[in-house]
Amino acid sequence: MNILFILGAGASRDITWQSNNIPLFPTGPELIQQVLKNSFLTEYQSLNQTERLSLVGKAPTNSIKAAYIKEICQFTKSEPQAILFLHAHLSKTKLQSLDFFIDEFREFESLVKFLIAESIWKCENNFYQAMKSNRLNPCWYDHLFQDGVLSPDSLKQHKIRFITFNYDRSLELYLQNYFPYTYKNSLKDGSVSNILKNIEIIHIHGCLGKIDFDNSAYPLNPGNPKEDATFYGSMSKSIKTIHEGNSDMEFMACSKV
């Protein structure tokens, strides 16, 4: 028997820090505010005149921030001035998500997808750190274990699928972190990774790299945040917006469910 879960936008909003109950993953409007406060947009705003001139080859500098911004411009094929324009537009937009913003301002598409990757990865990292340090509040993911949906016996009998409209890989991280500490004797003839292969997670709009529990294109355990344009840029290529059509593998997979 097949069991299907559909996770709408904001399904990760229930995940919060234990100390202050602050959500670890933002809604669409919150993501816009988040990138305006903590992203390469704010890094650009903090550059001095010499650092900004260095971006167009008119002044030397050893600034790490300027080097990071320059790498982003090269990766996204954008002029440094475009970052300034993007910040101004996002500061005033009344649109409720970056998806809709991309649809209206196609000239910023590669930069905005980079913003999404940079911001969501930092959220994933915080989530990972919260789990490892036992600072995560109970969330609806817990019921998947408590109700026996993800028990080894259930996974042997059923094909479990999740279709999610969210970019974050919180569900994959959650399963990787808690499954080995929830079941042991029940596994018997299968390793954790073999059991979890019976779970299919389809990100309709892509995610920060397709996750395979045996061989991930990107680390499942993110580690410490980096300012690495290639790292974030590679992940941004997997991001798809609401308006990008339905010819991708994710949509084709959903049509077969």
C-alpha positions, -999 to +999 in steps of 0.1 A: +000+000+000+012+035-008+010+063+019+012+098+006+019+130+026+016+164+010+035+192+027+023+226+018+043+258+019+052+266+055+051+230+067+084+236+084+072+267+103+063+244+133+100+237+140+112+260+167+142+266+191+136+252+226+150+283+243+129+310+226+103+293+204+116+311+174+108+293+141+138+279+124+123+281+089+106+313+076+074+318+057+075+336+023+072+371+037+096+363+065+122+350+041+122+383+023+128+401+056+155+376+065+175+381+033+173+419+038+189+415+072+213+387+069+226+378+034+251+390+007+227+420+003+237+433+037+273+424+030+272+446+000+257+475+019+285+473+044+313+476+018+333+508+019+341+528-012+374+511-019+358+477-016+331+486-040+356+499-065+375+467-062+344+448-075+349+465-109+387+463-109+393+500-100+410+495-067+430+468-049+417+452-017+422+422+005+386+424+018+371+389+023+336+405+020+344+421-013+359+389-026+327+370-017+305+396-035+327+395-065+325+357-067+287+359-064+286+384-093+308+361-114+287+330-106+254+347-113+267+367-142+255+399-126+269+434-123+277+446-088+252+475-092+225+449-097+229+439-060+222+475-050+191+476-073+179+442-059+181+454-023+162+486-032+134+466-049+131+440-022+130+467+005+099+482-011+081+452-026+046+442-014+049+407-029+047+379-004+074+356-016+107+355-036+090+332-061+065+359-071+093+385-071+113+365-096+083+362-118+080+400-119+117+409-121+134+382-142+166+402-144+172+393-108+165+356-111+200+342-106+207+366-077+174+358-060+179+320-063+214+325-048+197+344-019+172+315-014+200+290-013+222+310+010+193+317+034+177+283+035+211+265+039+217+287+070+183+277+083+191+240+077+224+245+096+206+260+126+181+231+125+209+206+124+227+223+153+195+224+173+189+187+169+225+178+178+224+198+210+189+187+219+175+222+217+146+215+194+110+218+205+086+189+197+072+193+162+047+175+139+075+154+125+075+135+159+041+120+151+056+101+122+075+080+147+049+081+176+021+070+153+042+042+138+041+055+103+078+053+099+084+021+119+107-004+101+077-028+098+056-001+083+083+009+058+087-028+048+050-030+040+043+004+025+058+028+001+059+062+019+060+093-002+062+130+008+055+157-018+067+190-004+064+225-017+093+236+005+129+241-004+144+230+029+155+195+036+145+195+073+126+162+069+157+144+055+178+158+083+152+148+109+151+112+096+188+109+094+193+123+130+165+105+149+159+072+131+191+054+144+181+064+180+145+054+177+148+019+162+175-008+167+162-043+173+133-036+149+158-031+120+170-067+121+180-074+085+184-039+073+206-009+079+191+026+085+200+038+050+184+007+034+152+011+054+150+048+046+152+040+009+115+031+011+108+068+018+105+090-013+107+128-007+098+149-037+105+186-036+082+201-062+102+233-065+136+217-059+158+219-029+195+225-020+207+194-037+189+161-042+193+139-011+202+102-012+206+086+022+236+067+009+252+092-014+242+129-012+253+155-037+256+179-007+264+171+029+233+161+049+251+174+080+258+210+069+284+219+095+293+255+099+280+283+076+304+293+048+308+323+026+315+303-005+299+315-037+304+282-055+289+263-026+257+283-025+257+289-063+257+252-070+227+247-047+209+276-062+208+258-096+184+232-080+159+259-070+127+261-091+100+287-087+063+283-089+062+298-124+089+277-141+066+251-156+062+214-150+087+196-172+112+189-144+118+155-128+101+165-096+068+173-115+071+141-135+076+121-103+045+136-088+024+128-119+032+091-113+022+091-076 
